[in-house]
Each structure stands twice: as structure tokens, then as C-alpha cells.
């Protein structure tokens, strides 16, 4: 597991880049809403909500990329991104199961894998710290 912990920045980089793909909705909210939920964009507040939601998710991806290369903020980045992804998974499974055949279903599966990787890293990195000799 030390190899997993020592090379985790590359996993974080990939997770961050995948998460940044949600910036698409900031620039093309209709394409994002259609690909993720199979729903058309209706004019009005949905345009603002989808753009804002996409920007926040994209920023989470940037935070993961930053955390990949800045170990001092790595745990914080993983916890915040993990909580965000967990909330999304719970919401889709609780209220949006009809969207599982669209991009939201793929996102749920990928997010669950990311969450598990984040938890494993946090657990193994803590256990690696506790076995380090104190100077």
C-alpha cells in the first residue's frame, strides 16, 4: 500500500481532470443537462443553476489537481471532494434513479470509485504517518 500512497498524486490528477470535465456545463449548459440527465434546458433559472453547478464541480476538480501536487492540502481536497461526490451520489440514487441510464449514471459509478480511492488513501496515509518514527 505504500506504493498506492506514494503515487496517489497521479490518481488525484486523473480524478481532478475527470471532474473538471463538468466545466462543459458552464459554457454549454444545454449540452451538459442533455448528456447527464437527458433533459432539455428550459429558459429561466435552470440556465443559471446548471452553469453554477457545473462551475462548482469544475472547481472541485481544480482543487483535486492542486491537492495532487501540494501534499499540505491533499487531505482537505480529498475530504471536500469526497463529501461533494457522496452528496451527488445519494441525491441521484434517492431522487433521480430515472437518470441512471444517462451520463448521471456513469458519473455515479465513477464518483463511487473515486470516493473509495479517496477513503483508502486517507486511511492508508494516516496509518503510514503513525508508523513513521517521531524525531
N, C-alpha and C positions, 0 to 999 in steps of 0.2 A: 504493500500500500504506500510505501514511501515514494515509489515511482509515480503513483497516482497523484499524490500531494505535490511532489516537486514539479510535475509537468501540468498541473491543473490550470495554469495561466492560459495554455493553448485551448483547453476545453472552454474556459471562460471567454476567450476571444471568439470562438465559434458560436457559443451561445449568444454573445453580445451582437455579433453580426446578424445572426438569425433574428434576434429581437429587433434590431434596427430596421429590418425589412418592413416593419409596420409604419415607417415614415411615409410609405406609399400613400396611406390614407390622409396624410396632411396635404399632399399635393393633388391627389385624386380620390376624394372620399367616396365617390360612387363606385369606382373600381374596387376599393377596399371592402366596402359594405357588400357589394355583389359577390366578390370572391369568398369572403369569410362567412356570410350569412345567407347568400342567395336572395337578398332583398334589394329592391331599387332604392335609391336615395330620393326622398321626398323633400321638396324645398322647405326650408324653415329651420328650426333649431337642430334637426338631425345633422345638417351640414356642419354646424359649429361643434356639436358633440363628437361626431366621428373624427373631425380634424383634431380636436383637443385630445381625444382618447388616443389617436394614433401618435400624436406628438409625445404624450406622456410615456407610451410604451417604447417609442424610439429612444427617448431619453434614458429609459431604464437600460436599453441596450448599450448606450454610450457609457452609462455607469458601470456596466459589466466589463466593457472593454477597458475602461480606466482602471478598475479594480484588478484586472488581469495583470497589469503592468505596475501597479502600486500596491504592494502587499499590505501596507498600513491600512488601506481602506477595503481590502478584499472581503473580509468577513462582513463588514457593513453592507457592501454592494450585494453580496450573496443573500443576506437576510432580507433586505428591502426587495430585491428582485424576486426572491422566493415567495415572500408574502404576497406580492402583487400577482404572481403567476398562480399561486394557490387560490386566491380570491377569484381570479378569472375561471379557473377550472371548476370551482364549486358553483359559480354562477351559471356557467354553461350547462353543467350536469344537472343543476337544480331547476333552472328556468328555461334552458334553451336546448334541450336534447334534440329538438327537431332540426337543429343546425349542425348536428354531428356529421352529416354527410357532406357538409361544405368545408371550407377552409378552417372553420372554427373547430371541427373535429380533429383535423390534423394538428392544429395549434394546441388543443387539449393534450393529445398524445405526446407531442414534442415538449410541452411545458411540464408534464408529469415526469418525463425523463430528466429534464433539466433540474427540476425540484429535487429529485432523488440524488442526482450528481452533486448538487449544492449541499444537501444534508450530509452525504457521505464525506465530502471534503471537509465540512465544518467539524464533523465528528473525528475524522482521522487527523486533521491538522491540530486539533486540541489534544488528542492523545499523543501525537508526536511531540508537542510542546511540553507535555507533562513528563515525558521520558528524557528530555534534554537535561543534562546536568546544570545546576544553578551555580553561577560563578559569583 
